[in-house]
């Protein structure tokens, strides 16, 4: 193969990637706000964020009971996945160019790490967690702010979006479960909605891809534990408000 053919092939692949990325952004922009929560009813999330602008819902069937699946989902380390590490590395490039440290510090479990970033625990049971925050993700340095569960739904200070995120395992039988993750977002005023829409259209691809990559991690470990009869050592998680799931 000649050098010219290699260069032309690489250019064609790069061009196709640009076209695909552009098409995704256009579709994400057009779909923004076209939410139908009734497709997957969730009374618990409706307490905190009933009318979202974004409602991302992902599931994966697991051949393991819910009591095995859920603790693994709650405490998984996303960085075990090389593709996820690559996504976070790409997102950290601007910070690295500014000379800011990007080394991970503190807990690596999903829930502990999320709470360490400033999110608040809104609800917790033995097979589900709900966390939430208000933030301005379009800024260079994103800060997450927690609210008490009883104040979250009513918060409407202009200039922010509210985000609710849940992870859980629904029992499908004695030896099967469904691992579920769902993210809802709503803006507190029209200007913030416009700003978040501009952010979400290009950035949502990486966020959604992380969801798709995370669930197989849980599935593989839960099914491995179920085969050998292992159960997680700790299943209670951090204390939080009790809510029926």
KEKE-3310 file (N, C-alpha, C; in steps of 0.2 Angstrom, whole numbers, plus 5000, padded with zeros to 4 digits):
npx = (5004:5003:5010:5002:4990:4987:4987:4976:4966:4966:4962:4949:4943:4943:4936:4923:4921:4920:4908:4899:4899:4894:4882:4876:4876:4867:4855:4854:4852:4840:4831:4831:4822:4811:4804:4797:4792:4783:4785:4793:4788:4792:4789:4797:4808:4800:4796:4807:4811:4800:4797:4807:4819:4828:4829:4837:4838:4844:4846:4851:4850:4854:4862:4860:4855:4846:4852:4865:4869:4866:4874:4887:4885:4883:4895:4905:4920:4923:4934:4940:4937:4945:4940:4932:4941:4948:4939:4937:4950:4952:4942:4949:4959:4959:4960:4973:4981:4980:4988:4983:4981:4976:4975:4967:4959:4955:4940:4935:4924:4908:4896:4902:4912:4904:4897:4908:4911:4902:4888:4872:4864:4848:4839:4839:4839:4840:4842:4843:4849:4847:4854:4857:4859:4862:4869:4881:4885:4890:4901:4919:4925:4917:4905:4897:4882:4874:4857:4845:4834:4820:4820:4824:4815:4808:4817:4822:4831:4837:4848:4854:4855:4846:4850:4846:4850:4850:4854:4851:4845:4834:4824:4821:4818:4823:4836:4840:4841:4839:4849:4849:4850:4847:4845:4840:4837:4834:4831:4832:4827:4823:4835:4845:4841:4843:4857:4861:4856:4865:4876:4873:4870:4883:4890:4884:4885:4897:4894:4883:4889:4897:4888:4883:4895:4897:4887:4889:4901:4896:4887:4896:4904:4894:4888:4899:4902:4890:4891:4901:4896:4898:4896:4894:4904:4900:4884:4876:4879:4880:4872:4855:4840:4826:4817:4803:4807)
npy = (4994:5011:5026:5037:5031:5027:5040:5046:5037:5038:5052:5051:5043:5052:5062:5056:5054:5067:5071:5062:5066:5079:5076:5069:5080:5088:5080:5078:5091:5094:5085:5089:5092:5085:5075:5060:5055:5046:5034:5026:5025:5033:5035:5039:5047:5057:5064:5072:5078:5081:5086:5085:5092:5084:5066:5052:5035:5019:5002:4985:4968:4956:4941:4938:4939:4953:4958:4955:4962:4976:4982:4981:4989:5001:5004:5003:5006:5016:5019:5006:5003:5004:5011:5021:5027:5033:5042:5051:5056:5063:5073:5079:5086:5100:5106:5100:5107:5120:5118:5112:5100:5084:5072:5058:5059:5053:5044:5030:5023:5023:5029:5035:5043:5052:5059:5065:5074:5084:5082:5078:5065:5060:5049:5033:5015:4997:4993:5003:5020:5038:5052:5070:5087:5104:5115:5123:5117:5122:5130:5132:5128:5117:5116:5107:5107:5103:5099:5098:5084:5087:5100:5100:5098:5110:5120:5134:5144:5156:5153:5140:5122:5108:5092:5075:5059:5042:5025:5008:4991:4980:4967:4952:4940:4925:4923:4933:4950:4967:4980:4997:5013:5031:5047:5063:5080:5097:5115:5130:5142:5151:5156:5148:5136:5137:5139:5127:5118:5121:5116:5102:5096:5094:5088:5077:5065:5059:5057:5049:5038:5033:5028:5017:5010:5007:4999:4986:4983:4981:4970:4960:4958:4955:4943:4935:4935:4929:4916:4910:4911:4922:4936:4954:4962:4973:4980:4990:5004:5022:5031:5037:5046:5035:5028:5021:5009)
npz = (5000:4996:5001:4998:4997:5009:5016:5009:5013:5027:5028:5022:5032:5043:5038:5037:5050:5055:5048:5054:5067:5066:5061:5072:5082:5076:5077:5091:5095:5089:5095:5108:5123:5118:5127:5134:5147:5151:5145:5152:5166:5182:5198:5209:5204:5199:5210:5212:5200:5189:5176:5164:5153:5147:5147:5149:5148:5152:5151:5156:5155:5168:5173:5187:5204:5211:5223:5222:5210:5212:5223:5216:5205:5212:5218:5208:5199:5187:5179:5177:5164:5149:5137:5144:5152:5142:5137:5148:5148:5136:5138:5148:5142:5139:5152:5156:5147:5152:5162:5174:5187:5184:5191:5198:5214:5230:5234:5223:5220:5212:5218:5230:5224:5216:5226:5232:5223:5225:5223:5230:5240:5237:5238:5245:5244:5247:5234:5226:5221:5222:5216:5216:5209:5207:5194:5183:5169:5157:5160:5161:5173:5181:5194:5206:5216:5231:5237:5250:5250:5252:5247:5234:5222:5222:5220:5210:5206:5195:5181:5181:5179:5184:5189:5190:5195:5193:5199:5199:5203:5196:5202:5192:5194:5204:5200:5191:5185:5182:5178:5180:5174:5175:5169:5172:5167:5169:5166:5175:5170:5155:5148:5153:5149:5135:5135:5141:5131:5120:5125:5128:5115:5108:5118:5124:5118:5123:5136:5136:5130:5140:5149:5142:5141:5155:5160:5155:5163:5175:5173:5169:5181:5191:5186:5186:5200:5204:5199:5206:5218:5226:5236:5238:5251:5258:5259:5262:5259:5259:5272:5269:5264:5266:5253:5243:5230)
capx = (5000:5007:5009:4997:4983:4986:4984:4969:4961:4965:4958:4942:4940:4943:4930:4917:4920:4917:4901:4895:4899:4890:4875:4874:4875:4860:4850:4853:4849:4833:4828:4831:4816:4806:4804:4791:4794:4778:4787:4796:4786:4796:4786:4802:4811:4795:4796:4812:4811:4795:4796:4813:4821:4832:4828:4841:4836:4848:4845:4854:4849:4860:4860:4862:4850:4847:4856:4872:4870:4865:4881:4892:4883:4883:4902:4909:4925:4922:4941:4942:4936:4949:4937:4930:4947:4950:4934:4939:4957:4950:4939:4953:4964:4959:4963:4980:4984:4980:4993:4980:4982:4971:4976:4961:4961:4949:4936:4934:4917:4904:4892:4906:4915:4899:4895:4914:4911:4897:4881:4868:4860:4841:4836:4843:4836:4844:4843:4843:4851:4845:4858:4855:4863:4861:4875:4881:4890:4893:4907:4925:4926:4910:4904:4890:4879:4868:4851:4841:4829:4814:4821:4826:4810:4806:4823:4821:4835:4839:4855:4856:4851:4845:4851:4844:4853:4849:4857:4848:4844:4827:4824:4817:4817:4827:4843:4841:4840:4840:4853:4845:4853:4843:4847:4835:4839:4829:4834:4828:4825:4824:4842:4849:4839:4847:4864:4862:4855:4871:4881:4871:4870:4889:4894:4880:4888:4902:4890:4879:4893:4900:4882:4883:4901:4897:4883:4893:4906:4892:4885:4901:4906:4889:4887:4905:4900:4884:4893:4905:4892:4901:4891:4898:4905:4896:4878:4871:4880:4880:4865:4851:4833:4823:4812:4802:4809)
capy = (5000:5017:5032:5041:5028:5028:5047:5047:5033:5042:5058:5049:5041:5058:5066:5052:5055:5074:5071:5058:5070:5084:5073:5068:5086:5091:5076:5080:5098:5093:5080:5092:5094:5080:5070:5057:5051:5041:5028:5022:5029:5032:5039:5041:5053:5062:5068:5077:5081:5078:5088:5086:5093:5078:5060:5047:5029:5014:4996:4979:4962:4953:4934:4938:4942:4961:4959:4955:4967:4983:4985:4982:4995:5007:5005:5002:5010:5017:5019:5000:5002:5008:5017:5026:5031:5037:5048:5056:5059:5068:5078:5083:5089:5108:5107:5099:5112:5125:5116:5110:5093:5079:5065:5057:5058:5051:5037:5028:5020:5027:5034:5039:5048:5057:5063:5069:5080:5089:5079:5076:5059:5061:5044:5026:5009:4992:4991:5009:5026:5044:5058:5076:5093:5110:5116:5126:5113:5125:5134:5129:5124:5115:5115:5104:5110:5098:5102:5093:5081:5091:5107:5099:5099:5117:5125:5137:5150:5157:5152:5134:5116:5103:5085:5069:5053:5036:5019:5003:4984:4978:4960:4949:4933:4923:4923:4938:4957:4972:4985:5003:5020:5036:5054:5069:5087:5103:5121:5134:5148:5150:5157:5142:5131:5138:5137:5120:5114:5121:5111:5095:5094:5091:5084:5071:5058:5056:5056:5043:5032:5031:5024:5011:5006:5006:4994:4979:4981:4978:4964:4955:4956:4952:4936:4931:4933:4924:4909:4907:4912:4927:4942:4960:4962:4978:4981:4995:5010:5028:5032:5042:5045:5029:5029:5015:5009)
capz = (5000:4995:5006:4996:4998:5017:5018:5007:5017:5034:5027:5021:5039:5047:5035:5039:5057:5056:5046:5059:5073:5064:5061:5079:5085:5074:5079:5098:5095:5087:5100:5115:5125:5116:5132:5135:5153:5152:5142:5157:5172:5188:5203:5213:5201:5198:5216:5212:5194:5186:5169:5162:5146:5145:5151:5147:5151:5149:5155:5154:5159:5171:5175:5194:5208:5212:5229:5220:5205:5214:5226:5211:5201:5216:5220:5202:5197:5179:5176:5175:5157:5145:5133:5148:5154:5136:5136:5153:5146:5131:5141:5153:5139:5140:5159:5156:5143:5156:5168:5180:5189:5182:5194:5202:5221:5234:5233:5216:5219:5208:5222:5234:5219:5214:5232:5233:5218:5227:5222:5236:5240:5237:5241:5244:5247:5246:5227:5221:5224:5218:5218:5212:5210:5202:5191:5176:5165:5151:5162:5161:5179:5183:5201:5208:5222:5233:5240:5254:5246:5252:5243:5227:5217:5222:5218:5204:5206:5188:5179:5183:5177:5190:5187:5195:5192:5197:5197:5203:5200:5197:5201:5187:5197:5209:5198:5186:5187:5177:5180:5177:5175:5171:5170:5170:5167:5168:5167:5179:5166:5147:5146:5155:5144:5129:5136:5141:5125:5116:5128:5127:5108:5106:5124:5126:5115:5127:5142:5134:5128:5146:5151:5138:5143:5162:5162:5154:5168:5181:5171:5169:5188:5194:5184:5189:5207:5205:5197:5211:5225:5230:5238:5241:5258:5261:5254:5265:5256:5264:5275:5265:5265:5263:5248:5240:5223)
cpx = (5004:5006:5003:4990:4982:4984:4977:4964:4960:4961:4950:4939:4939:4937:4924:4916:4917:4910:4897:4894:4894:4883:4872:4872:4868:4854:4849:4850:4841:4828:4827:4824:4810:4806:4797:4792:4789:4780:4790:4794:4791:4794:4792:4806:4806:4794:4801:4813:4806:4794:4803:4814:4825:4830:4831:4840:4840:4847:4850:4853:4855:4858:4863:4857:4852:4852:4863:4873:4870:4872:4886:4891:4884:4891:4907:4914:4925:4929:4943:4941:4940:4946:4934:4936:4949:4946:4936:4946:4956:4947:4943:4959:4964:4962:4971:4984:4984:4985:4990:4981:4976:4971:4969:4963:4954:4946:4935:4928:4913:4900:4897:4910:4910:4898:4902:4914:4906:4890:4878:4864:4853:4837:4840:4839:4842:4845:4842:4845:4848:4850:4856:4859:4861:4868:4875:4886:4893:4899:4913:4926:4919:4910:4897:4888:4873:4863:4848:4836:4822:4814:4822:4821:4808:4811:4822:4825:4838:4846:4858:4852:4851:4846:4849:4847:4852:4852:4853:4848:4837:4827:4819:4816:4822:4835:4844:4838:4841:4843:4850:4849:4849:4845:4842:4838:4834:4833:4829:4825:4826:4831:4846:4847:4843:4854:4866:4861:4861:4876:4880:4872:4877:4892:4890:4882:4893:4899:4886:4883:4896:4894:4883:4889:4901:4893:4886:4898:4902:4890:4890:4903:4900:4888:4893:4904:4895:4886:4897:4902:4895:4896:4896:4898:4901:4890:4874:4872:4879:4872:4862:4844:4830:4817:4810:4804:4804)
cpy = (5006:5022:5036:5038:5028:5035:5048:5043:5036:5048:5056:5047:5047:5062:5063:5054:5062:5074:5067:5062:5076:5082:5072:5074:5089:5087:5078:5086:5098:5090:5083:5094:5089:5074:5067:5052:5045:5034:5023:5026:5028:5037:5042:5047:5058:5066:5074:5081:5079:5080:5090:5088:5087:5072:5054:5041:5023:5008:4990:4973:4958:4946:4934:4941:4950:4962:4958:4960:4974:4985:4986:4988:5002:5009:5004:5007:5011:5017:5012:4999:5007:5013:5022:5031:5036:5043:5053:5060:5064:5074:5083:5087:5097:5110:5106:5104:5119:5124:5114:5103:5090:5073:5064:5056:5056:5045:5036:5025:5025:5032:5038:5045:5054:5061:5067:5075:5085:5087:5078:5069:5061:5056:5037:5021:5003:4990:4997:5015:5032:5049:5064:5082:5098:5113:5121:5123:5116:5129:5129:5125:5123:5113:5112:5106:5105:5102:5096:5090:5085:5098:5106:5101:5107:5122:5127:5144:5150:5156:5145:5128:5112:5096:5080:5063:5047:5030:5013:4996:4982:4970:4957:4942:4931:4924:4928:4945:4961:4978:4992:5009:5025:5043:5059:5075:5092:5109:5125:5141:5147:5151:5151:5137:5131:5137:5130:5116:5115:5117:5104:5093:5091:5086:5078:5065:5055:5053:5049:5037:5029:5027:5017:5007:5004:5000:4987:4977:4978:4971:4958:4953:4953:4945:4932:4930:4928:4917:4906:4908:4917:4933:4948:4960:4967:4980:4987:5002:5016:5029:5038:5041:5039:5031:5022:5015:5005)
cpz = (5000:5000:5005:4997:5005:5019:5016:5011:5024:5033:5026:5028:5043:5044:5037:5046:5059:5054:5051:5065:5072:5064:5068:5083:5083:5076:5087:5099:5094:5092:5107:5117:5123:5121:5133:5141:5154:5149:5147:5164:5178:5193:5208:5210:5200:5204:5216:5206:5189:5178:5166:5155:5143:5150:5147:5151:5148:5154:5152:5158:5161:5174:5182:5198:5209:5218:5227:5215:5208:5218:5221:5207:5205:5217:5214:5201:5189:5176:5175:5167:5153:5141:5138:5150:5148:5135:5141:5151:5141:5134:5146:5149:5140:5147:5159:5152:5147:5162:5174:5181:5187:5186:5198:5210:5225:5232:5225:5215:5216:5213:5226:5230:5217:5220:5233:5228:5220:5226:5229:5235:5241:5240:5240:5247:5246:5239:5223:5225:5219:5220:5213:5214:5205:5200:5185:5172:5159:5153:5161:5167:5182:5191:5203:5215:5224:5236:5244:5249:5246:5249:5236:5222:5217:5220:5211:5203:5198:5187:5180:5179:5183:5186:5192:5191:5196:5195:5202:5199:5202:5197:5196:5189:5202:5207:5192:5189:5181:5180:5176:5179:5171:5174:5168:5171:5166:5170:5171:5176:5159:5145:5147:5151:5138:5129:5137:5135:5120:5119:5127:5120:5107:5112:5126:5124:5120:5134:5141:5133:5135:5150:5148:5140:5150:5163:5161:5160:5174:5179:5172:5176:5192:5192:5186:5196:5208:5203:5202:5218:5229:5231:5240:5248:5262:5256:5257:5261:5261:5266:5270:5267:5262:5258:5245:5233:5219)
residu = (UNK:UNK:UNK:UNK:UNK:UNK:UNK:UNK:UNK:UNK:UNK:UNK:UNK:UNK:UNK:UNK:UNK:UNK:UNK:UNK:UNK:UNK:UNK:UNK:UNK:UNK:UNK:UNK:UNK:UNK:UNK:UNK:UNK:UNK:UNK:UNK:UNK:UNK:UNK:UNK:UNK:UNK:UNK:UNK:UNK:UNK:UNK:UNK:UNK:UNK:UNK:UNK:UNK:UNK:UNK:UNK:UNK:UNK:UNK:UNK:UNK:UNK:UNK:UNK:UNK:UNK:UNK:UNK:UNK:UNK:UNK:UNK:UNK:UNK:UNK:UNK:UNK:UNK:UNK:UNK:UNK:UNK:UNK:UNK:UNK:UNK:UNK:UNK:UNK:UNK:UNK:UNK:UNK:UNK:UNK:UNK:UNK:UNK:UNK:UNK:UNK:UNK:UNK:UNK:UNK:UNK:UNK:UNK:UNK:UNK:UNK:UNK:UNK:UNK:UNK:UNK:UNK:UNK:UNK:UNK:UNK:UNK:UNK:UNK:UNK:UNK:UNK:UNK:UNK:UNK:UNK:UNK:UNK:UNK:UNK:UNK:UNK:UNK:UNK:UNK:UNK:UNK:UNK:UNK:UNK:UNK:UNK:UNK:UNK:UNK:UNK:UNK:UNK:UNK:UNK:UNK:UNK:UNK:UNK:UNK:UNK:UNK:UNK:UNK:UNK:UNK:UNK:UNK:UNK:UNK:UNK:UNK:UNK:UNK:UNK:UNK:UNK:UNK:UNK:UNK:UNK:UNK:UNK:UNK:UNK:UNK:UNK:UNK:UNK:UNK:UNK:UNK:UNK:UNK:UNK:UNK:UNK:UNK:UNK:UNK:UNK:UNK:UNK:UNK:UNK:UNK:UNK:UNK:UNK:UNK:UNK:UNK:UNK:UNK:UNK:UNK:UNK:UNK:UNK:UNK:UNK:UNK:UNK:UNK:UNK:UNK:UNK:UNK:UNK:UNK:UNK:UNK:UNK:UNK:UNK:UNK:UNK:UNK:UNK:UNK:UNK:UNK:UNK:UNK:UNK)
# end
